[in-house]
Amino acid sequence: MILSEEELKEIEKKAKEWESTTLKNVLEKVPESKQTFTTISGIPIKRIYTPTDIANMDYAEDLGFPGEFPYIRNIYPTGYRGRTWTMRQYAGFGSAEEANARYKFLLSQGQTGLSVAFDLPTQLGYDSDDAKALGEVGKVGVSINSLEDMEILFNGIPLDRVSTSMTANAPAAILLAMYILIGEKQNVSVDKLAGTIQNDIFKEYIARGNFIFAPEPSICIAADILEYCAKFMPKWNSISISGYHMREAGANAIQELAFTLASGMAYVEAALKRRLNIDDFAPRLSFFFNSHNDFFEEIAKFRAARRIWARIMKEKYGAKNPASWMLRFHTQTSGYSLTAQQPENNIVRTTIQALAAVLGGTQSLHTNSMDEAYALPTENAVRISLRTQQILAYESGVINTIDPLAGSYFIEALTNELEERAMKYIGTIESFGSGEWKMLSGMIKGIETGFFQREIADASYLYQKEVERNERVVVGVNQFTVDEKRPIETLKIDEKVQEKQIERLKQLRLKRDTKKVEETLDDLKKAAQREGNLMYPILECVKCYATVREICNVLRSIYGEYREKAIF
């Protein structure tokens, strides 16, 4: 990297001497515990790393300085010295009243941003009184049927001082419209609202399953949101391109990195296809990654992601604004890694994962709670998970310098390896496509043929077999187990939530202007038929208190519902 060729040869020579003497003598007496050591993703790990492993790196081109291209070290020149990451705990359950109380509790405990979890009926475009919603209302998130529920959810929460992330994809436009109107009611103009709407439909087909319409119309709606936010919402992230759920489904770090960035490229092409200027929307693209147990692999993944994205945006898509080159991301610790056995161990896992995210340069962070292998977290558990972030930020010293692991032979070599392997995947996905927008069509083709699902399933199977063969230790599961039968306190969702929501819906329909609702829904149908931007008519529907299901049913009548193909 900086050394001459002669110096590198001398290091290589000394390394061989070390192997043939010092190392050999020890191995003859005490063999290593395994034949091969690998990351969780299967990347082989050498005993030691030296300057020879990064001899081809160019400091200025490949590493550089924080706040400068290719942003591998950090997108900001001061890292966390100027501002710590946003502490954004993902939360929401039961009714809007219950979720509102949890948000106020978290804010009172020092959380610096909200992250809204919606229940399954809301995410799939059903109201609480739909037969398909039975037993699911308020269970994995808060139940939102109309603007009235959203008014209650954010009651007493000042949207001009709190940024909000919303995990909504298929109905993202509807829930964003609700948030915009809540802002209006608080006299907060749309250009002052700060936060993120997830709006990433690709990962629903790949890993999560909460889709409504087929990929092509769904991508058009996602692009409608990108276009609207670029025009009116300069502080709002119009999409959060999510690898997190792919990782939770069993993807390894390489797949998470590649599939997430490929999705990002496809959304860029969807926006360019409708002739949007890249520098008008790209600065507000954001990403969402998982932080798993393999400490160094995760740090290297985050660093590689920034460099890959910077080069793609600058060199492939021709973005001119440096803000368009910057990959900004939220991280959540791994729910998949949490165990029901010895749940207190999850605090340790989450701490390691959170530290990896911080050392990797995340802009915001959610730390999972120790009891989430059982249920949504209790108040006590979520307080501990928030305190984990606060201790990292204010007691550990990790914020004192930017990218403290830069220059590590191991970290830089692993970062390069992850980048190389991810780029091979990205090339494969792009090869599936055709025409001017190859990555966009390649992503759709990959979904329809089951490419992503098979790749993730294979990776998940390999990991599980390693655990079952005791080749990969999971503390408390396949080693260091105890006979533990004591109960753990879990959060219970009141079964009466659905009854209360149905009654609220009934009263809403009695007091709203039914004629106006019907008129706005008809306008939405016409807009969908002529392929106009749907954000505008959806805003009008929401303003009249049309429900999530009523709006989605209009779109179902035009686009139909997508049925996933069986993949073997």
FENVENFEN-V636859 format. One record per backbone hydrogen bond with DSSP energy under -1.0 kcal/mol. NH is the residue of the N-H (numbers start at 1). CO is the residue of the C=O. Records with the same first field share a line. If there is no record, write none. Layout:
NH = CO, CO
//
This chain:
8 = 4
9 = 5
10 = 6
11 = 7
12 = 8
13 = 9
14 = 10
15 = 11
16 = 12
17 = 13
18 = 14
19 = 15
20 = 16
21 = 17
23 = 18
25 = 21
26 = 22
27 = 23
28 = 24
30 = 26
39 = 43
42 = 39
45 = 37
53 = 50
54 = 51
57 = 54
62 = 58
63 = 59
64 = 59
67 = 74
68 = 65
71 = 68
81 = 78
86 = 363
88 = 365
91 = 115
94 = 138
99 = 95
100 = 96
101 = 97
102 = 98
103 = 99
104 = 100
105 = 101
106 = 102
107 = 103
108 = 104
109 = 105
110 = 107
111 = 106
112 = 87
113 = 87
114 = 163
116 = 165
117 = 91
119 = 142
123 = 119
124 = 120
125 = 122
126 = 121
130 = 127
133 = 130
134 = 131
136 = 133
139 = 136
142 = 117
143 = 94
150 = 146
151 = 147
152 = 148
153 = 149
154 = 150
155 = 152
157 = 154
161 = 158
162 = 158
164 = 194
165 = 114
166 = 196
167 = 116
168 = 166
172 = 169
175 = 171
176 = 172
177 = 173
178 = 174
179 = 175
180 = 176
181 = 177
182 = 178
183 = 179
184 = 180
185 = 181
186 = 182
187 = 184
188 = 183
192 = 189
195 = 235
196 = 164
197 = 237
198 = 166
199 = 168
205 = 201
206 = 202
207 = 203
208 = 203
209 = 204
211 = 209
218 = 214
219 = 215
220 = 216
221 = 217
222 = 218
223 = 219
224 = 220
225 = 221
226 = 222
227 = 223
228 = 224
229 = 225
230 = 226
231 = 227
232 = 228
233 = 229
236 = 233
237 = 195
240 = 198
241 = 286
243 = 288
244 = 288
247 = 243
248 = 244
249 = 245
250 = 247
251 = 246
256 = 252
257 = 253
258 = 254
259 = 255
260 = 256
261 = 257
262 = 258
263 = 259
264 = 260
265 = 261
266 = 262
267 = 263
268 = 264
269 = 265
270 = 266
271 = 267
272 = 268
273 = 269
275 = 272
276 = 271
280 = 277
282 = 278
284 = 281
285 = 282
286 = 239
287 = 328
288 = 241
289 = 330
291 = 332
295 = 293
298 = 294
299 = 295
300 = 296
301 = 297
302 = 298
303 = 299
304 = 300
305 = 301
306 = 302
307 = 303
308 = 304
309 = 305
310 = 306
311 = 307
312 = 308
313 = 309
314 = 310
315 = 311
316 = 312
317 = 312
319 = 313
324 = 321
325 = 322
330 = 287
331 = 364
332 = 289
333 = 366
334 = 291
338 = 335
345 = 342
346 = 343
347 = 344
349 = 345
350 = 346
351 = 347
352 = 348
353 = 349
354 = 350
355 = 351
356 = 352
357 = 353
358 = 354
359 = 355
360 = 356
361 = 358
362 = 357
363 = 329
364 = 329
365 = 86
366 = 331
372 = 369
374 = 371
375 = 371
382 = 378
383 = 379
384 = 380
385 = 381
386 = 382
387 = 383
388 = 384
389 = 385
390 = 386
391 = 387
392 = 388
393 = 389
394 = 390
395 = 391
396 = 391
400 = 397
406 = 403
408 = 405
412 = 408
413 = 409
414 = 410
415 = 411
416 = 412
417 = 413
418 = 414
419 = 415
420 = 416
421 = 417
422 = 418
423 = 419
424 = 420
425 = 421
426 = 422
427 = 423
428 = 424
429 = 425
430 = 426
431 = 427
432 = 429
433 = 430
441 = 437
442 = 438
443 = 439
444 = 440
445 = 441
446 = 442
447 = 443
448 = 444
449 = 445
451 = 446
454 = 450
455 = 451
456 = 452
457 = 453
458 = 454
459 = 455
460 = 456
461 = 457
462 = 458
463 = 459
464 = 460
465 = 461
466 = 462
467 = 463
468 = 464
469 = 465
470 = 467
471 = 466
472 = 466
476 = 479
477 = 474
478 = 474
479 = 474
484 = 482
497 = 494
500 = 496
501 = 497
502 = 498
503 = 499
504 = 500
505 = 501
506 = 502
507 = 503
508 = 504
509 = 505
510 = 506
511 = 507
512 = 508
514 = 512
517 = 513
518 = 514
519 = 515
520 = 516
521 = 517
522 = 518
523 = 519
524 = 520
525 = 521
526 = 522
527 = 523
528 = 524
529 = 525
530 = 526
532 = 527
538 = 534
539 = 535
540 = 536
541 = 537
542 = 538
543 = 539
544 = 540
545 = 542
546 = 541
548 = 145
551 = 547
552 = 548
553 = 549
554 = 550
555 = 551
556 = 552
557 = 553
559 = 555
560 = 556
562 = 212
//
